[in-house]
Amino acid sequence: MTDQSKHPPIRRVVTGHDTNNVAKVLTDAPATNSKSPGSGLVSTLIWSTDGSPAKVPIGENIEDMGARILGSAPPPHGSRFAVIDFPPGVSSDIHRTETVDYVIVIEGEIEMDMDDSTVKLKQGDLLVQRGTNHAWVNRSDRRARVAFVLIDAEPLGIGHPITGSANAR
């Protein structure tokens, strides 16, 4: 875990069912499973799954799938949902995972550099990233907060994807 004093907390609400099958909120608190993979980035894991279809057991004493320690990629056949805060002037290393990533810019703006092109995303923009080489770069003068949902995908058979490293997603 890391100090998030420079970043506003992320409210995490997790729902489920009690033993009588009544739908309810099981958790409503700031997400605390954070790591700082370098350069001031803060990555906060919100939830993960071990497979698809995902298991959603009944009961109030469920495993907190947001408390796990994961690398960049989700578990095999699973998913990983994280929010990353990128300070101004920071970039991730170029990397590639064997995943389909749904990317949502919550605040600020971020650029995704690829092999020979760049796309700039602003607050509210959405991106589907499909196993490409890429790096995330905040070239603005304020923090960018970006949500990432990574879903394990079939290998492309090209390059050298990362599987469980601590690089930023």
N, C-alpha and C positions, 0 to 999 in steps of 0.2 A: 504494500500500500504506500501511497505517497501523500505529501501535504498538498491539499487542494485549496489552500487559503487564497491563491491568486485566481481561482476559478469558481464561479458560482456553483453551488451543489446541483446535482441532477436528481430530481425527485423520481423515485422508482416505485411504481404501484404494480403489485403482482396479485392476480386474482386466482380463485380456485373454488372448491366446494368443501363444505364441512361434512361430517360423517352422515348427516341426514340429506346429503345431495343438494344443499342450499348454496347457491352461488354467493360468494362474498369476497371481500378484499382480504388477502392474507398478509400482505406487506404494504406499507405506505411510509417510506422513509428515504432519506438520501442514499444513493448508491455509494458504496464505500470501497468496492474492490477495484482500486486504481493502481496503475503502475506508470512510471515515467521511463519509457524506453530510451530517452536521450533528448538533448537539445531543448528541454523545456516542454516537450510534448507530455500530455497526461491522457492516458487511455483508461477508460472506466468500463469494465465489463458489466453489462446489464443482465444478460441471460444467455444461455447456450442450450443446445439439445444434442443428444447422442445419436439420433437417427431420424429417419423420415419413413413413415409418419412418427411424429414425436409422441413420447409418453406423457400423459397428463393425469397422474394418479389422483384419486379422490382422497380427501382428508386434509387436515390442517397442518400436519407434520410432514411436509414435503421437503425434498432436498432443495436447497437454494442453489439453483443452477447458475446464478450470477456470482456465486462465491468461489467458483472454481478458478484454478490457475491455468490459463491457456496461453499458447503462443499466438502468432498472427492468424494461423489457419484454424478453422473449426475442427471439432472431433470428426473422424471418418464417418461419412454419411450424415453428419449433423450440421448444426448452424452455430453462429457466434454473433451476438448483438452487442456492439460497443459504441461508446461516444468518445470521440477524441477531441481534445482542445489543442489547437495549434497556435502558439504565440506568433507575433509578427516576425517575419524573416526566417522562419524555421521550415525545414524540409525533411521528409523521410528519405531513406535510402531507396534507390530504384529496386523494385522487387516484383515478384509475381507469385500468386497462389493459384492452386487448381480449384477455383471457386467462382461462383456468380455472386457479385457484390451489389447490394442495393445501397446507394449512397444518398443521404439527405443532408443538405446544408442547412443547419439550424440557425446559425448566426455568422455574420461576416462573409468573407469570400475566400476561396481556396482554388488553387490551380492544380490540375493533374497533368504532369509531364509524362509523355509516352516516348517510344523510340524516336519518332521524328515529328511529333506534334504536341500541342498543349491545348487544354480546354480550361476556360475560366468558369467557375461556378459561384453563384451568389446566393444569398439567403433565400431559401425556398426552392432552389433548383434541386433536381433529382438526376441521378446518373445510374446506369446499369453498367457495371464493369465486368467483363467476361474473360477473365484469365489473362489479361494483357500485362506486359511490363509497364510499370508506372511508379511514379513518386509523387507524393503530396507536398505542395509548396505554398506557404502563405507569404505572398509578396506584398501584402497590404500592411497598413500601420496599426491594425488592431487584431485581436484574437479572432480565430475562426473556430466554431464548434460544429462538428460534423458527426452524424450518426451513420454507422456502417452495419449492415446485416450481411454476413458472409454465409453462403450455403455451399457445402462441399459439392464438387462437380467431378465428372469423369476426367482423367488426365488427358491433356492435349498431346503429350508426347514431344513437346518442344522445350528448349531451354532448360533452366534449372529452377523450378519453383521452390519456394520455401514452404516448410510444413509446420514447424512448431517454434520458429524463432521468435524473439521478443521484438522484432522490428515493428514499427507502427503500421497500421493498416490504413 
